Amino acid sequence: MAKVTYTRQDRIARLHISAPSPAFDPQTRRELNTALLEYKADDEAWMAVISAEGPDFAVGSSKHAANSYREQRECCALWAGGFVEVWKPTIAAVQGQCRGEGLALALSCDLRVADESASFTADFSGGPDEPDVLAAWLLNLVGASKTFELLWLNRTLDAQEAHHSGLVNQLVVKGPFKQAPPQGGRFPMETMHTTISVPGGDAITAAEKFAEELLQYAPVTRNFQKEIAYRSIGVPFHYAQTLELGPNPYASEDRIEGTRAFVENRRPVWHNR
């Protein structure tokens, strides 16, 4: 039985973990890595939401022992699904406990949406086959002081504190959907707030609504900005300014479409080229 499924509706890919236990095991890691690679190769998918079944996003790692050297290598390489370098956005929909390897998966996503039940814990045990990737992700997201507090004190942050610290981008509140903006007008997006209102108050629905809103932003530019941002980490500023990666969005068809739509006072229709 598959523990991770990959589906797509229009431009949004859904990578859903439906394992009976919300803890990572070798099969979950392999299938999640396969799903991430499928998203990378899927030109029709412009945005991905990563979610999990049940009350918790992920409670850490299973107690399965990696007995052989090969198993230990695979565990490290595919930890939290393995790092797949993809320049299309990923959004984590977090509910309940998000601990250890689950936190590593959430932090590897570009954005995180959390409902009121969400909590975040490093929970690093330092096992022989457990790579400490959390230190790297946390340092870039919340800075050194907060990173050491979370790792050394093993503190658990609730959704509100995680949002205040910068780990969570959007909080989910229970309420009616926000009225969609009219389709006319030049500007494809409205100013986003820090909360997303959905009738059920669940993170998955909210993350999908968030993805739909982000799809109104030119994909060529969005992907270019992501690649520049990640490749600039740790690079001297004067060198980062010279990075030229991939096609220039200012010379793209979508740039022409955006300008034409502005002049014609309508929403642009993006083609990601």
Residue pairs with C-beta under 8 A, 6 or more apart in sequence:
2 18
2 31
3 17
3 18
3 19
3 27
3 28
3 31
4 15
4 16
4 17
4 18
4 19
4 28
4 31
4 32
4 34
4 35
5 14
5 15
5 16
5 18
5 35
6 13
6 14
6 15
6 34
6 35
6 38
6 39
7 13
7 14
7 16
8 14
8 42
8 44
8 45
11 44
11 45
11 46
11 47
11 215
12 45
12 46
12 47
12 48
12 49
12 208
12 211
12 212
12 215
13 39
13 42
13 45
13 47
13 48
13 49
14 48
14 49
14 51
14 208
15 32
15 35
15 36
15 39
15 48
15 49
15 50
15 51
16 50
16 51
16 52
16 53
17 28
17 32
17 50
17 51
17 52
17 53
17 58
18 52
18 53
19 25
19 27
19 28
19 53
21 62
22 52
22 53
22 54
22 55
22 56
22 57
22 58
22 59
22 96
22 97
22 102
23 58
23 59
23 60
23 61
23 62
23 101
24 58
24 60
24 61
24 62
24 80
24 101
24 102
25 61
25 62
25 64
26 64
26 71
26 74
26 75
26 78
29 74
29 75
29 78
29 79
29 80
29 81
29 82
30 74
30 78
32 78
32 80
32 81
32 82
32 105
33 78
33 81
33 82
33 84
35 81
36 81
36 82
36 84
36 86
37 84
39 45
39 48
39 84
39 86
39 88
39 90
40 84
40 85
40 86
40 88
43 272
45 88
46 88
46 89
46 215
46 219
46 272
47 88
47 89
47 91
47 211
47 214
47 215
48 88
48 89
48 90
48 91
48 211
49 90
49 91
49 92
49 93
49 204
49 207
49 208
49 211
50 90
50 91
50 92
50 93
50 105
50 109
51 57
51 92
51 93
51 203
51 204
51 207
52 58
52 93
52 95
52 102
54 96
55 95
55 96
55 117
56 95
56 96
56 97
56 98
56 102
57 92
57 93
57 94
57 95
57 96
57 97
57 98
57 102
57 106
57 118
58 97
58 98
58 99
58 100
58 101
58 102
58 103
58 105
59 97
59 99
59 100
59 102
60 99
60 100
60 101
60 102
60 123
61 100
61 101
61 127
61 130
66 72
66 74
66 75
66 128
66 129
71 129
72 128
72 129
75 129
75 130
76 129
76 131
79 101
79 104
79 130
79 131
79 133
80 101
80 102
80 104
80 105
80 108
80 133
81 105
81 108
83 108
83 133
87 223
87 224
87 226
87 227
87 246
88 219
88 223
88 226
89 110
89 111
89 211
89 214
89 222
89 223
89 226
90 108
90 109
90 110
90 111
91 109
91 110
91 111
91 112
91 113
91 207
91 210
91 211
92 105
92 106
92 109
92 111
92 112
92 113
92 207
93 113
93 203
93 204
93 206
93 207
93 208
94 106
94 112
94 113
94 114
94 115
94 118
94 120
94 168
94 203
95 114
95 115
95 117
95 118
95 202
95 203
95 204
96 117
96 118
96 119
97 119
97 121
98 106
98 114
98 118
98 119
98 120
98 121
99 120
99 121
99 122
99 123
100 121
100 122
100 123
100 124
100 125
103 120
103 121
103 122
103 123
103 134
104 133
104 134
104 137
106 112
106 120
107 134
107 137
107 138
107 141
107 167
108 133
108 137
110 226
111 169
111 170
111 210
112 167
112 168
112 169
112 170
113 168
113 169
113 170
113 171
113 172
113 196
113 203
113 206
113 207
113 210
114 159
114 162
114 163
114 168
114 170
114 171
114 172
114 203
115 159
115 171
115 172
115 201
115 202
115 203
115 206
116 159
116 171
116 172
116 173
116 201
117 159
118 158
118 159
118 162
118 168
118 203
119 156
119 157
119 158
119 159
119 162
120 156
120 157
120 162
120 167
121 154
121 155
121 156
121 157
122 134
122 138
122 150
122 151
122 154
122 155
123 154
124 130
124 132
124 134
124 151
124 154
126 132
134 151
135 147
135 151
138 146
138 147
138 150
138 151
139 147
140 233
141 166
141 167
142 150
142 165
142 166
142 167
146 165
149 155
150 157
157 165
157 167
159 168
159 171
160 171
162 168
163 169
163 171
163 194
170 192
170 194
170 195
170 196
170 206
170 210
171 194
171 195
171 196
172 195
172 196
172 197
172 198
172 201
172 202
172 203
172 206
173 195
173 196
173 197
173 198
173 201
174 197
174 198
174 199
174 200
174 201
175 197
175 198
175 199
175 201
176 197
176 199
177 197
177 198
177 199
177 209
178 196
178 197
181 190
183 267
184 265
184 266
184 267
185 265
185 266
185 267
186 261
186 262
186 265
186 266
188 216
188 217
188 267
188 268
189 213
189 216
189 217
192 213
196 206
196 209
196 210
198 205
198 206
198 209
199 205
214 222
216 267
218 249
218 254
218 255
218 258
218 268
218 270
219 254
219 270
219 272
220 247
220 249
220 252
220 254
220 255
220 270
220 272
220 273
221 249
221 254
221 255
223 246
224 245
224 246
224 247
224 248
224 249
227 245
227 246
228 240
228 243
228 245
231 243
231 245
232 240
232 243
235 243
249 255
252 273
253 271
253 273
254 268
254 270
254 271
254 272
254 273
257 268
257 269
257 270
257 271
258 268
260 268
261 267
261 268
261 269
262 268
